[in-house]
Structure formats: C-alpha cells, structure tokens
Amino acid sequence: MSRHRSWSFALLAFLIVAAPGAPASAQDWAQWRGPNRDGVVPSFQAPATWPERLKQGWKVTVGIGHSSPVVVGSTVFVHARQDEREVVSAFNLVTGKVLWQDSYDAPYSLNPAAASHGKGPKSTPVAANGRLYTLGITEILSCYDIAAGKLIWRKDFSDQFKKTSPDFGTAMSPVVDRGLLIVHVGTSGQGALTALDAVTGEVKWRWTGDGPGYVSPIVVTLGGTRQVVTQSQSTIVSVAADTGKLLWSMPFTTPYVQNIVTPLLYKDTFIFSGLEKGVMAIRPAKRGDEWTIE
C-alpha cells in the first residue's frame, strides 16, 4: 500500500453484515465526527453477540486522501483524489454500486514539509437537507443534490486570497447549522471564517480576524447564544452563528502552526487540545454584554 491512503469501504460492508436490518437513521453519519460532531453515536445498541470473523460484503477503491466517508440512509459519500482531479462519489451502502460521481480539476503543489501527506483532499463532506457539501484541498467548495448527483453551485476563493489553503493544505470540515454552511477559508495570515446560505451559496457573514487552522468548527448554544467555536491559525475563537460577530477569543498556538484538534463542549465547558499542548478546559460566561473566560 502506498504511503497515501487509498480507501475501500469493506468496513462499512462488515457493519451491514454484522447488523442486518438496522434502521437507516441509526446508520447516518452525515458529517465529521458524527451526528452531533462529538464522536458519539446516540442510537447505537451493541449486538448481543459479535461474529468471530467479519465477512466482507464489498470493496471498492476510490482514490487517495484523508477525507472520511459519510453515510446518509443507504448511501455512502466520499471525496477523494484521482491524479490531478478531485472526485465526489456516491455508493449504495448495501451493494457498493456507484450511484453517481462528479470530478473537477484540482491541481495542487505540496509544501515540501508536508510531502508525505499527499495531495488530499483532507476535509470530510457534510450532508444536510438533501444536499452534500465538499471542500477541496485548494478550497473548492461544492454543493450537490444528493438524490440526483447534480452540482447545484460551486465556489473558489482565489479572487479573495493570495493562496487558497494554509501551509499544509485545507483540512477543516464544513458544518451546516440553521440554513448556513460554515467554512474557514484563506491562507497563512489571511483568512475568513465564512457563513454561506446553504441553498444558494450566498455569503451571509465573514470573520476576518485570522487565517485558518486545520480545525473543524463546532456550533453550540452557550449562555443563550448560538455560536461557532474553532481554532484559527493562532487563536481560540467564538463568533455569533447568525452574524459572525466576535464573542470571545484567546491566544492559542502550536509548534509549526498546527492548530488541528476539533473542540468539544461538555455542559458549559469547552475542552481543547493541540500539538505539545496537552488538554485544557475553559468556561466562557456572559456577564451583561461582555464575555469572560475562566
């Protein structure tokens, strides 16, 4: 096997064999880290017994990359690279049959320090309300009709930034919340945490306080305020989900500018981690019109 990851979906077929008849809703894994973006399967029930040996149902090679597959109902979606093109594919979860595919040119020059990473893509798609959204290694953002496999709209950000990826390639996975598609685009030292209308692609707001890290944001309600929380290039940051207004922030840097780890909210406490930073927790609180961080 090459040093770059080449996927097959044998594991997904194993799960179907091990748990026949599972309802489609129990299988949905429509975005990075699952239904609530926290790595938890709320409806999972372990079988009474596990098979001694898994039986492969099907296997298909789709290309290279680090993007995770997502599952909605009986369909698996994956974003991968084949040569100098990025390919979006939909497969039947039970049979492995290709339902639809789309591809587009996505040439990319690797930073020598990241040569072993491969050319991506690295961002996991997100599916919501009958649409699939993908973000490529060079920040090509696409929206598809899930049922028809038809491209609805596509954007790149080359007219906005001198480069369209941070140093080691775009890796943040988009999130959909209340009709908004949220991405952090840009390059080292220059970026925009951006909310777009999930149907039309129209930009609704931007926060331009820092370049993107490699962190996938979460959207939570805390202190009665819906907010987008992420790590940018050098900061832990929260902005209002409906307007993009900065709510609170604190400096956070890692060696070689590698802010990577998705935040986690537990009750009223955020948990963060980073390269050579260990684990830490903070508790933001709203006092009047101001936010403070403990």
N, C-alpha and C positions, 0 to 999 in steps of 0.2 A: 504493500500500500504506500502511496506517495505521502510525503510529509504534509501535504494539504489534504484536508478532509474530503473524502468522496463518500456521499451518503447512499445508503439503501434504507428502505423502510421495513426491513424484516422485523424489527422490534415491534412496530405497530401491528403487523400481522400476527405476531406472537400474542399480543394482548387480546386481539379479537378471538383467537383460538382459545385462550385461557378463560375468557369471559364471554361466551356466546350469549346473544340475546340482550346484552347490556343496552339500556336506552341511549339514544343518540345524545341527549342532553348531558348524560353523565360522562360522555367522552369528550365533550367540547373543551378544547384548549386553544383558545382563539387569539392568544397574544403571548408576548414574552412573560414567562413565569406564571401563566395560567389565568383563570377567570378573574381573580382579584389582584393579579400582579404580585403575588406574595409566595408563590411556590406551593400553594395548598390546593388540593382537590376536595372541595367541600362535600361532595356527594359520594365519595369513594367508600365502598364497602368491600373489605377483603374477602375473597372466597374462602369457604370452609376448608378446602384443601387446595394445594398448588400442585401442578403436574411435576413429575420428577424431571422431565425433559420437555423443553418447549419445541413445538412443531412449527417450522417456518411456513407461513401462508403464501407469501410472495415477496419478491425483492426486485427493486429497480434502481439503477444508477442514474443520478440526475445531474452530476457535476461536482464542483468544488465550492467551498465556502464555509462560513461559520454560522450562518443564519439557521435558526431552529425551525423545524416544520410546525405548522399549526393545524388544528383539526376543528372543523365545524360540521356537525351532523355526520354524514357518511363521506365527507370529502377531506382529503389531506392537501394542504397547500405548502409549496416550498419555493424558496428564492435561491438560485444558485448561479454559478458562472460556468459557461462553456466557451473556452477560448476567450475572445475579447467581447463577448456578449453576456448580458445577464438574462437569465431565463426564469420566468414565473410559470409554475406548473400546478395543475390540479389533478389529483388522482382519486379514484374510487377507493375508499378505505378498506373495503372487503376484498376486492379483486386486484387492486393495483393498476387497473386500466387508466390510461391517460384520458382525462375528460376535456381539458383544454390546456394550451400553452401560449405564451407570448414571450418574445425576446426583443432586445434592443441593444444597440452598440453602447459599450461601456468601457472604453479603453482606460487603463489606469497604470500609472507609474509608481512602483513601490518605493517607499522610503527605504534606503539600504538597511537601516536599523530594524526594519520590520519585514525583511526579505522572507523570513521563514513563515510569515503569516499567510502568504498567498494573497491574491487579489480580491478576496471577498466574493460575494457580499457578506457583511457581518451582522446586519440589522435583521431582527426577526419581524416578519409581517404581522399585521393586526387585521382581524376581520370583525366587522360590526355592521349591523343593519343591512345585510345583503351586499356589502362591499368589502373588498380586500385592498389593503394599502401596503405598498412595499417601498423601502428606502434603500437605494443602492450605495455602493462604496463611494461614489462620487456625488451622492446626494440627488440622484434622480428619483423623484417622488412620483409614484404611480397609484392610480385608483382604478380598480376593476369591478365590474359587475360579476359577482360570484357565480350566479347561475349560468350566464351566457358566456363568461370569459371575455367579455368585451371591455376594452380600455375606455374609461369614462373621461379621465383627464390625466395629464402628466405635466410635471414642472421640474425645472432645474433652477439652480440659484447662481448660475455663472455670471449673470449681469449684476448681482448684488455683492459678490465677494471675489477677491483676487484668486482664491482657490476654493474648491468645493469639497473639502474634507479636512479634518485635523491631521496631524502629522502621521498617524498610524492608520488612517482610513476611517471612514464613518462607521460607527458601531452602535449608536443609540437606536433603540427600537421605538417606533412611534406608539402613541397611545391615543385612544378615542374617548372623549368624555362630553356628554350632553351636546352632541352635534358638532364638536370641534375635534379636529385632528391636530395633535400637538407634536412638533418635531423641534430638535435643536440643530440648526444648520450653521454653516460657516467654516472657518478655518482657525488656525492658531492665532490668538489675539484679536479675532474679529468674528463675531457670530450673532445669531438671533434665535432665541427661544421663541418659536413662532406657532400661533394657532391659526388654522385654516378652517373654513367651512367644509365639513366632511363631505358634503354633497357636491359643491361647486368648485372647491379648491381656492376660493377667495380668501385672501389674508384678512384676519379679523384683528389680530394684535401681534406685536413683537416686543420682546425684552432684549435689548442690545447691550447689556452690561458686561458681557464676557464672551469669549469664544467657547465652543462646545467641548465638553469632555467626551468620554465614551460611555456615559451613564444613561440608562433608560429611566425617564422620569416616572413618578407616580402621581396620581391625582387623588386627593383626600379632602375630607372636611374636618377642620380643626378650629376650635373657637368660633364655631358658627360660620366659618369662611371656607368656601371651596378653593383649594389651592394646588398648584403644580409645584412639586418639590423635586429637586435634582441636584447633581453636582455639575457645575460648569468646569471650565478649564482650571480655575483656581479658587472656586467658591462653592459653598453650600448655599443654595438659593431657593426661595419660595416666592411665587408670584400668584396674584389672584387669577383663578381659572377663567373668569369671564372677561377680564380687561387686560391682563398681563402686568398690572401694577405690582411693583416690588413690595412685598410684605415684610420679609426679614431675610438676612443673609449673614454668613460668617466665613472668614477665610478658611480654605482647605486646599492644601497642595500635597502632591505625592512625587517621589523621585521620577524623573524623566517625563513629567507631566502626564501621569496615568491615572486620572480620576475615572474609575471604572464601575464601582460597585453600586447596584441599584439600592436606594434607601428602603427602609422598612418602617412602617408605623405600627407601634404597639400601644393601644389605648391613646394616651396623649403624648407619647414619647417616640421620637424618631431615632432609629439605630442606623449608624453609618460605619463604613469601614473603607480602607484604602491600603495600597501597597506600603508596607512598613509602617502602618498607622495603627494597627490593632483594631479594636472595636470601641466605639464610643456612643453615648446616647445624649440627646439634648431634648429639652422640653420648652418649645416656644409657647408663649402665652400672650394674649391680647389684653392690654390694660388701657382702657379708653380707646383712643385711636392708634396707639402705638403697640408694636410687638416687642417683647423682650425674650431673651434666650437664657435658659438655665442649663 
